[in-house]
């Protein structure tokens, strides 16, 4: 287990466990410093911060933002920013509104394919969280249309599938700028999901101001980690690592901290945060 995990999700977005549970699980697994990176929201941070303080963990403010480069879906991780920033919260609100419209379109498509769902039920499953495709998948599972969340994505919701609905994506330049404006740094998440041309996309993102690259990602084998580390070094970017924990039970899921992220690389990431961020840690509840 790694002592640091900087890509975690909770019920504040599309994870299945509460922010406090995520902190508790991390502590039980030997993680000592971490970041909650829910999609387009910081709503889970106060609960996470209170639990982290109780457990003696260091919590770095985090978020995951969806952007688009050409036809590539590119996710960015923001770290160490001021979560209370007004313009930042306005931006997250706009992102969440786009998610609502997307879910309504997905439900309509699924209905046309003989799988009627109630939009209201999807929102109920999401609760106070930022609604997204995993909540639709759980609604499909609940109705017996699929046997697992993974099947829902493989057959209906994943990229290029019948109910794959694009929503208005942010230009990464704007996402990077708003995180920087609020004292944070930006790392490119799970680069291999970008596509075969990911090195060129990452170079472009570096030129736009991206600070780092998620190098140690849950199931990456040693050769992929080496390639990412070399690319980050070549571009002068820092390296982060995370399990991308959601708790959905998918075949490639990893437990919190179950990532090949060496202690010295965790330490280097933390030093980078301390040197470059306005809010490198959160003490207690906000």
C-alpha positions as CSV (number, residue, x, y, z in Angstrom):
1,X,0.0,0.0,0.0
2,X,1.1,3.6,-0.8
3,X,1.3,6.2,2.0
4,X,-0.4,8.7,-0.4
5,X,-3.4,8.5,-2.7
6,X,-4.4,11.6,-4.6
7,X,-7.4,10.4,-6.7
8,X,-10.4,9.5,-4.6
9,X,-14.2,9.8,-5.1
10,X,-17.1,9.8,-2.6
11,X,-20.8,10.1,-2.5
12,X,-20.3,13.8,-3.2
13,X,-20.0,12.8,-6.8
14,X,-20.1,9.3,-8.2
15,X,-18.5,7.2,-5.5
16,X,-20.5,4.8,-3.3
17,X,-19.0,5.7,0.1
18,X,-19.2,8.9,2.2
19,X,-16.2,11.2,2.4
20,X,-15.7,10.2,6.1
21,X,-15.7,6.5,5.1
22,X,-13.1,7.2,2.4
23,X,-10.9,8.8,5.0
24,X,-11.4,6.0,7.5
25,X,-10.6,3.3,4.9
26,X,-7.5,5.2,3.8
27,X,-6.2,5.4,7.3
28,X,-6.9,1.7,7.9
29,X,-4.9,0.9,4.7
30,X,-1.9,2.9,5.9
31,X,-2.5,6.0,3.8
32,X,-1.3,9.2,5.6
33,X,-1.7,11.9,3.0
34,X,-4.4,12.1,0.4
35,X,-6.8,14.1,-1.7
36,X,-10.6,13.8,-2.3
37,X,-11.1,14.6,-6.0
38,X,-14.8,14.4,-6.6
39,X,-16.1,15.4,-10.0
40,X,-16.9,19.1,-10.4
41,X,-17.6,19.6,-6.7
42,X,-15.9,20.3,-3.4
43,X,-19.0,19.6,-1.4
44,X,-17.4,16.5,0.2
45,X,-14.4,18.3,1.5
46,X,-15.8,19.6,4.8
47,X,-16.8,16.1,6.0
48,X,-13.5,14.7,4.7
49,X,-11.5,17.4,6.5
50,X,-13.2,16.7,9.8
51,X,-12.6,12.9,9.5
52,X,-9.0,13.5,8.3
53,X,-8.3,15.7,11.4
54,X,-9.7,13.1,13.7
55,X,-7.6,10.3,12.1
56,X,-4.4,12.3,11.9
57,X,-4.4,12.4,8.1
58,X,-3.3,15.3,5.9
59,X,-6.0,16.2,3.4
60,X,-5.1,18.2,0.3
61,X,-8.1,20.0,-1.4
62,X,-8.8,18.3,-4.7
63,X,-11.3,18.1,-7.6
64,X,-11.6,16.3,-11.0
65,X,-12.7,18.4,-14.0
66,X,-13.8,17.1,-17.4
67,X,-12.4,19.0,-20.4
68,X,-12.0,18.3,-24.1
69,X,-9.1,18.5,-26.5
70,X,-10.3,18.0,-30.0
71,X,-12.3,14.8,-29.8
72,X,-10.4,13.5,-26.7
73,X,-12.1,13.5,-23.3
74,X,-9.4,14.8,-20.9
75,X,-9.8,14.8,-17.2
76,X,-7.8,17.3,-15.0
77,X,-7.1,17.0,-11.3
78,X,-6.9,20.2,-9.3
79,X,-4.9,20.2,-6.0
80,X,-4.2,22.7,-3.3
81,X,-6.6,25.4,-4.4
82,X,-8.9,27.5,-2.1
83,X,-12.2,25.7,-2.1
84,X,-14.1,28.8,-0.9
85,X,-13.3,30.9,-4.0
86,X,-16.5,32.4,-5.4
87,X,-15.6,32.1,-9.1
88,X,-14.5,28.6,-8.6
89,X,-17.8,27.6,-7.0
90,X,-19.7,29.3,-9.8
91,X,-17.7,27.3,-12.3
92,X,-18.5,24.0,-10.5
93,X,-22.2,24.9,-10.5
94,X,-22.1,25.4,-14.2
95,X,-20.4,22.1,-14.7
96,X,-23.0,20.3,-12.5
97,X,-25.9,21.9,-14.5
98,X,-24.4,20.3,-17.7
99,X,-24.4,17.0,-16.0
100,X,-28.1,17.3,-15.2
101,X,-29.0,17.9,-18.8
102,X,-26.8,15.0,-19.9
103,X,-28.5,12.6,-17.6
104,X,-31.9,13.6,-18.9
105,X,-30.8,12.9,-22.5
106,X,-29.3,9.5,-21.5
107,X,-32.5,8.5,-19.8
108,X,-34.5,9.4,-22.9
109,X,-32.2,7.3,-25.2
110,X,-32.5,4.3,-22.8
111,X,-36.3,4.6,-22.9
112,X,-36.2,4.5,-26.7
113,X,-34.2,1.3,-26.4
114,X,-36.9,-0.4,-24.2
115,X,-35.4,0.4,-20.8
116,X,-37.6,3.0,-19.2
117,X,-36.0,4.7,-16.2
118,X,-37.4,7.6,-14.2
119,X,-35.0,10.6,-14.2
120,X,-36.3,11.3,-10.7
121,X,-35.0,7.9,-9.6
122,X,-31.5,8.5,-11.0
123,X,-31.4,11.8,-9.0
124,X,-32.6,10.0,-5.9
125,X,-29.7,7.5,-6.3
126,X,-27.3,10.4,-6.7
127,X,-28.7,12.1,-3.6
128,X,-26.7,15.2,-2.9
129,X,-23.9,14.0,-5.2
130,X,-23.0,15.4,-8.5
131,X,-25.1,13.2,-10.8
132,X,-23.4,11.2,-13.6
133,X,-23.3,8.0,-15.6
134,X,-22.6,5.7,-12.6
135,X,-25.9,6.7,-11.1
136,X,-27.7,5.9,-14.3
137,X,-25.8,2.5,-14.3
138,X,-27.0,1.8,-10.8
139,X,-30.6,2.6,-11.9
140,X,-30.3,0.2,-14.8
141,X,-29.0,-2.5,-12.4
142,X,-31.8,-1.8,-10.0
143,X,-34.4,-2.4,-12.7
144,X,-32.7,-5.6,-13.8
145,X,-31.7,-4.3,-17.3
146,X,-28.1,-5.2,-16.7
147,X,-26.3,-7.6,-14.4
148,X,-23.6,-5.1,-13.2
149,X,-22.5,-1.5,-13.3
150,X,-19.7,-2.6,-15.6
151,X,-22.2,-4.2,-18.1
152,X,-24.2,-0.9,-18.1
153,X,-21.1,0.9,-19.3
154,X,-19.9,-1.8,-21.7
155,X,-23.3,-2.1,-23.4
156,X,-25.0,1.3,-23.1
157,X,-23.2,4.2,-21.3
158,X,-19.5,3.9,-22.2
159,X,-17.8,5.9,-24.9
160,X,-19.3,5.2,-28.3
161,X,-22.2,3.2,-26.9
162,X,-25.8,3.9,-27.7
163,X,-26.5,6.1,-24.7
164,X,-23.1,7.9,-24.8
165,X,-24.1,11.5,-24.6
166,X,-21.6,14.3,-24.9
167,X,-22.1,17.3,-22.6
168,X,-20.7,20.7,-23.1
169,X,-17.0,20.4,-22.2
170,X,-14.7,23.0,-20.8
171,X,-11.6,24.1,-22.7
172,X,-8.7,22.9,-20.6
173,X,-7.2,26.4,-20.8
174,X,-10.1,27.7,-18.8
175,X,-10.0,24.9,-16.3
176,X,-6.3,25.3,-15.7
177,X,-6.7,29.1,-15.4
178,X,-9.4,28.9,-12.8
179,X,-7.5,26.4,-10.6
180,X,-4.4,28.5,-10.8
181,X,-6.4,31.7,-10.0
182,X,-7.5,30.1,-6.8
183,X,-3.9,29.1,-5.7
184,X,-3.9,25.4,-7.0
185,X,-2.0,23.3,-9.5
186,X,-3.4,21.0,-12.2
187,X,-2.4,17.5,-13.1
188,X,-3.5,15.5,-16.1
189,X,-5.5,12.4,-14.9
190,X,-5.1,8.8,-16.3
191,X,-3.3,9.8,-19.5
192,X,-3.7,6.5,-21.3
193,X,-7.5,7.1,-21.5
194,X,-6.9,10.1,-23.7
195,X,-5.9,7.8,-26.6
196,X,-2.8,6.8,-28.5
197,X,-1.7,10.4,-29.1
198,X,-1.7,11.2,-25.4
199,X,1.9,12.4,-25.4
200,X,1.1,15.1,-27.9
201,X,-2.1,16.1,-25.9
202,X,-0.1,16.2,-22.7
203,X,2.5,18.4,-24.3
204,X,-0.3,20.7,-25.4
205,X,-1.7,20.8,-21.9
206,X,1.7,21.6,-20.5
207,X,1.9,24.5,-22.8
208,X,-1.5,25.7,-21.5
209,X,-0.1,25.6,-18.0
210,X,-0.8,22.1,-16.7
211,X,1.7,21.4,-13.8
212,X,1.9,17.6,-13.6
213,X,0.9,14.2,-14.8
214,X,-0.8,11.3,-13.0
215,X,2.1,8.9,-13.4
216,X,1.2,6.2,-10.8
217,X,-2.3,5.2,-11.6
218,X,-4.1,2.2,-10.0
219,X,-3.4,-0.8,-12.4
220,X,-0.5,0.7,-14.5
221,X,2.2,-1.9,-15.1
222,X,5.9,-1.0,-14.7
223,X,6.5,-0.2,-18.3
224,X,3.6,2.3,-18.5
225,X,4.7,4.0,-15.3
226,X,8.2,4.3,-16.7
227,X,6.9,5.8,-19.9
228,X,4.8,8.3,-18.0
229,X,7.7,9.2,-15.6
230,X,10.0,9.8,-18.6
231,X,7.4,11.9,-20.3
232,X,6.8,14.0,-17.2
233,X,10.5,14.5,-16.7
234,X,11.0,15.5,-20.4
235,X,8.2,18.1,-20.1
236,X,9.3,19.4,-16.7
237,X,6.1,18.2,-15.1
238,X,5.5,16.9,-11.6
239,X,4.2,13.3,-11.0
240,X,1.2,12.3,-8.9
241,X,-0.5,9.0,-8.2
242,X,-4.0,7.7,-7.3
243,X,-6.3,4.7,-7.2
244,X,-9.3,6.5,-8.7
245,X,-11.3,4.8,-6.0
246,X,-15.1,4.8,-6.5
247,X,-16.1,1.6,-4.8
248,X,-18.2,0.5,-7.7
249,X,-16.8,-3.0,-7.8
250,X,-15.6,-2.9,-11.3
251,X,-13.0,-5.6,-12.4
252,X,-10.1,-3.1,-12.6
253,X,-10.9,-1.3,-9.3
254,X,-8.2,-0.9,-6.7
255,X,-8.6,-0.3,-3.0
256,X,-7.6,3.0,-1.5
257,X,-3.8,3.2,-1.5
258,X,-3.4,0.0,-3.6
259,X,-1.2,1.7,-6.2
260,X,2.5,1.4,-7.2
261,X,3.4,4.8,-5.8
262,X,6.8,4.7,-4.1
263,X,7.2,6.7,-0.8
264,X,9.9,8.9,-2.2
265,X,7.6,9.9,-5.2
266,X,4.8,10.6,-2.7
267,X,7.2,12.9,-0.8
268,X,8.2,14.6,-4.0
269,X,4.6,15.3,-4.9
270,X,3.9,16.7,-1.4
271,X,6.9,19.0,-1.6
272,X,5.6,20.2,-5.0
273,X,2.2,21.0,-3.4
274,X,3.8,22.8,-0.5
275,X,5.9,24.9,-2.7
276,X,3.3,25.9,-5.2
277,X,-0.2,25.9,-3.6
278,X,-2.1,28.3,-1.5
279,X,-4.0,25.6,0.4
280,X,-1.7,22.6,0.7
281,X,-3.7,21.0,3.5
282,X,-7.0,21.3,5.3
283,X,-7.2,21.3,9.0
284,X,-10.5,20.1,10.5
285,X,-13.9,21.0,9.1
286,X,-14.3,24.1,6.9
